[in-house]
Amino acid sequence: MKYKEIKDNEEVQALIAKGNENLGVLGFTDHSEMHASLVAERAA
């Protein structure tokens, strides 16, 4: 997925938001759309 696809996809946004909630409980920082797109590009 490209950044625009990640930003425009409601399901991906919901997953990122839920992941951020869980990571916050563990003391980690947010993983934004930009981070998700960077990982997606590297994985491709």
C-alpha positions in Angstrom: 0.0 0.0 0.0 1.1 3.5 -0.7 0.8 6.4 1.8 -2.4 7.8 0.1 -4.0 4.3 0.2 -3.2 4.0 3.9 -4.5 7.4 4.7 -7.7 6.9 2.8 -8.5 3.4 4.1 -10.8 3.5 7.1 -10.0 -0.1 8.1 -6.3 0.6 8.2 -6.8 3.8 10.2 -8.9 1.9 12.7 -6.2 -0.8 13.0 -3.5 1.9 13.5 -5.5 3.7 16.1 -6.2 0.4 18.0 -2.5 -0.5 17.8 -1.5 2.9 19.1 -3.9 2.4 22.1 -2.2 -1.0 22.9 1.3 0.4 22.4 0.5 3.3 24.6 -0.4 0.9 27.4 3.0 -0.7 27.0 4.8 2.7 27.0 5.6 2.9 23.3 5.0 5.9 21.0 2.5 6.2 18.2 2.9 4.5 14.9 1.4 7.0 12.4 0.3 6.5 8.9 3.7 7.7 7.7 5.4 4.9 9.7 2.9 2.3 8.3 3.5 3.5 4.7 7.3 3.3 5.2 7.0 -0.2 6.5 4.7 -1.1 3.6 7.2 0.3 1.0 10.1 -1.5 2.6 8.2 -4.8 2.7 7.2 -4.4 -1.0 
